[in-house]
């Protein structure tokens, strides 16, 4: 078993891959704006959080968020996994997953989350162990069509004996991505303030004046940041996944 490349080397490779594929991954991540747009429509249609248009918009946006997150994550994972060996690949060249495959991908994510949550509820450290050990389950699901517990078992086997190496690299990357997400959210909020006026935006987003429009604007700001950074997060995880399999 060969040692993993350094954190800096992996992050550098992921960053270059992200920039190379940004135009194509943006075609997929742009769909993450749809739930925020639904919230905006509901905000303009209803003046209070408990109005029927706002309630429908929030319910619809939540359902759309789940469906589109699964759709975007699965398609983007498949694209990034195949792009390395097919340089001319475009998102539209990736075969569409069947409803069963999307369901399988979603189930693996749920099992990952439940295992990590169960560990955290029992004791904090088992939750961290489960989160790191199972983080590649979804990639086995897409790359090798492993489902459910089979995908989880494959991820555990991949990380076994290298848990601390994976944890350390993931921790550094997680801190970096959290900073970038916060920075992206701040920049988008600043841009909105420049366009609409800072006083107006501050008044609208004041905690004591929560309205459908303020909720929708917050969601849109977060969505714009996610559209830009979601491809980077998936690219990083695919980079680490490949490094583990080849080491």
Order of alpha helices (4+ residues) and beta strands (2+ residues): alpha-alpha-alpha-alpha-alpha-alpha-alpha-alpha-alpha-alpha
